[in-house]
Every structure is written in C-alpha cells, then in structure tokens.
Amino acid sequence: MSGPKPEEMGGAPPLNATETDAGAPLGAAPAVEGEAKETSKAYIDPTVMLEIRVTELEGELEKAKDRHLRALAEAENTRRRAQRDREDGQKYAAIPLARDLLPVYDTLHRALSSLSEEQRTAAADFVAGLELTEREFLNAFSKRNIVAVEPELGEKFDVKKHQAMYEAPVPGTESGTIIEVVATGFMCHDRLVRAAMVGVSKGAPAAETSATASASASGNGASASAAASSSGEPS
C-alpha cells in the first residue's frame, strides 16, 4: 500500500528521520542556555609537587653552601697573603737602605785596606777612628740581621752567594775557585743583599803547566850539576 502523496498532505515536505523538529541531530541532548564552558585540567598529586619543590630548594641550598665555603677560603687566603707580606716587609725592610749604604762601606773598607804600616803608624789616631767607624757600620747592619759574606781564598765559587768579576788562569789552583775577594757580600736573613764580588780561577792551561814543570826540572838538574862541579865530582 503506498503512502500519502505530497498533494494529499497539503504540499508539506516529508519529515527527515535524522532531524528533530528543532533542526538538532537526533538523539542530541537539548542545549541549556547560559551554561559555562569549562576546559578539563589534568590532576596533579600535591605530594609530588611538594617533593619537587623540596628537591629544588635542597639544590639551591647546596649551591649557596658551596659559594659560602669558596668565599671563606678566598678570604682566608687573602688574610694569609697579607700577613706574609706584612711579615716580609718587617723582616726585609732594611735591605733597600743597606744597598744604598754599601758603596760607602766599600770606600771606607778599601781606604783602610790600602794603608801601609808607615801610614798607620804616622796617623794612628785617624786610622783608629776609621776602624771604629767601620765597626759601627757593621754593628748597625747586624742589628737589622744583615751579616757580611766573606769568602775564603780557594773556596769553591757559589753562584748563589758570589758574583764573578773576572776569570784568570792561575797555576796551582783548581778551576772555579776564588782567587781574590774584590768586595764583601751581605745577606739579610735568607735573602741576598749583595753578592760577594770575587775573582775566579779558570785553571792554568795544560801546556803552560807542563812547561812550568819542565823548566822546574831543568833548573833542578842544572843546580845539581853545578853543585857536583864545585865539589870536584864528575857530573
């Protein structure tokens, strides 16, 4: 049996089975006017957030402790350096002045060393005054822990305490030994104020040594022959 025709329904179009009378999809819930749209949020456990925050604070605390310890160490190093500089300043404070006065001492010492016995006898009082001045000079140095460095002749040259002014081949001496003291050296505690100025032997050449020995032997032989001739014995 056929359904009603459009003409019989007064020209109205048939209803769509998938739409409601309000034009909404079939089965959809009716919209509520004024309903607020809310976005969904993920749920986070507060305990986890607390643990994360505690970990962050612990890390910041460790960094602060490290910075604090580094600052304390740097302050201690600065204090020690300042203390060492202050002690060194007090310990070696007389060195600059001593270096300025050493030429005066050298002149006085050379003047006394160059006097002959006749001059010392003729000007005994004057020489005594110069010697007293030299002793007072050394006493003033000694009060500041500045002592003289007087190397002995034949002593081995030490680059830490001596300054070589010249080298000369001297027969009968070892190479590198002191043959003359030109100027006295001085030390303040363990620091060198001025090195002792010395002459150093570089040893006599082998040819010169052998020639000297040959000449000595020839001289001894000639002396023996002359002695034998004078005594009437055959040489």
HELIX and SHEET records of a PDB file:
HELIX    1   1 PRO A   46  LYS A   91  1                                  46    
HELIX    2   2 ILE A   95  SER A  113  1                                  19    
HELIX    3   3 GLU A  117  ALA A  122  1                                   6    
HELIX    4   4 ALA A  124  LYS A  143  1                                  20    
HELIX    5   5 ALA A  206  SER A  230  1                                  25    
SHEET    1   A 3 ILE A 146  VAL A 149  0                                        
SHEET    2   A 3 GLY A 185  CYS A 188 -1                                        
SHEET    3   A 3 ARG A 191  ARG A 194 -1                                        
SHEET    1   B 3 HIS A 162  ALA A 168  0                                        
SHEET    2   B 3 ALA A 196  SER A 201  1                                        
SHEET    3   B 3 ILE A 178  ALA A 183 -1                                        
END                                                                             
